[in-house]
Amino acid sequence: MIFQKHKHIVPGLNTTSTADISFMLLIFFLVTTSMDTDKGLLRQLPPADTHKEQQETDVEKGALMAFKITAQDKLMLDNAEISYDEVTPRVETFVEHRGKRHLISIEADAQASYNAYFHLQNALMKAYEKVRNKAAATEYGKPYNQLTEAQRNKVKDQWPQRIAETCQSSEEGGAQ
């Protein structure tokens, strides 16, 4: 008796259009997805120092400049409203008159926008940059960014950046 071999045919799926569909989906998601870049502060943060303890500092009343950003993004200086354009010259004169004894306090409401906070930070950095440039020009005859590292450190020690920040929270107590 002769046995016939039956060929088993496996049914196949037509996958020719699968690559086209996945390519079209990929293009669709690339085109419709927004790729926003985050903006940050233009400042170099100091390295983390795990051995350093917090120091409590006594501040004279006249040596404190207190900024406050309200929930409506209004900027207050010593409880009086001020525009962001006025911040740089006022801080510059304040730091020049007080020297190392100055302290700038920033209190931001939790509902304040990041934009208002960054405007204030940029104005403060601009004021410190102007003060340090004046000191560098007086002492070394060139701008701060053209000084050597040792010279820059000396100018930084003469005109330190002293900013204390707090965030005002509208919530009190624990979770409900």
CORDAJO-V97372 format. One record per pair of residues at least 12 apart in sequence whose C-alpha atoms are under 8 Angstrom apart, sorted by the first residue. I is the first residue (numbers start at 1). GAP is how many residues later the second one is. D is the distance in Angstrom with one decimal. If there is no record, write none. Layout:
((I/GAP/D) (I/GAP/D))
This chain:
((41/77/7.1) (41/80/7.8) (41/81/7.7) (59/42/7.7) (59/43/8.0) (59/44/7.5) (63/35/6.4) (63/38/6.3) (63/39/4.7) (63/40/6.1) (64/38/6.1) (64/39/4.9) (64/40/5.9) (64/41/7.1) (65/12/7.3) (65/13/7.0) (65/37/7.8) (65/38/6.3) (65/39/4.8) (65/40/6.1) (66/12/5.5) (66/38/6.0) (66/39/4.6) (66/40/6.1) (66/41/7.7) (67/37/7.5) (67/38/5.9) (67/39/4.8) (67/40/6.3) (68/38/5.7) (68/39/4.7) (68/40/5.7) (68/41/7.8) (69/37/7.8) (69/38/6.3) (69/39/4.7) (69/40/6.0) (69/43/6.6) (69/47/7.5) (69/48/7.4) (70/38/6.5) (70/39/5.4) (70/41/7.7) (70/42/6.1) (71/38/5.4) (71/39/7.0) (71/40/4.8) (71/41/4.4) (71/42/7.7) (72/39/7.8) (72/40/6.4) (73/39/5.4) (73/40/6.5) (73/43/5.9) (84/35/7.1) (84/36/6.7) (84/39/7.3) (85/38/7.9) (87/33/7.6) (87/36/6.1) (87/37/7.2) (88/35/5.2) (88/36/6.1) (88/38/6.4) (88/39/4.8) (89/38/6.7) (91/33/6.9) (91/36/6.1) (92/35/4.9) (92/36/6.7) (92/38/7.2) (92/39/6.2) (95/36/7.7) (95/64/7.9) (96/35/7.0) (99/59/7.5) (99/60/6.4) (100/58/6.8) (100/59/6.2) (100/60/6.3) (102/60/7.0) (103/59/5.3) (103/60/6.0) (103/61/7.3) (104/58/6.2) (104/59/4.7) (104/60/6.2) (105/58/5.8) (105/59/4.8) (105/60/5.9) (105/61/7.9) (106/57/7.3) (106/58/6.1) (106/59/4.7) (106/60/6.2) (107/58/6.0) (107/59/4.8) (107/60/5.6) (107/61/6.5) (108/57/7.9) (108/58/6.5) (108/59/5.0) (108/60/5.8) (109/58/6.0) (109/59/4.7) (109/60/6.5) (109/61/7.7) (110/57/6.3) (110/58/5.7) (110/59/5.4) (110/60/6.8) (128/33/7.1) (131/28/7.6) (132/12/6.3) (132/23/6.5) (132/24/7.4) (132/27/6.7) (135/20/6.9) (136/19/6.8))
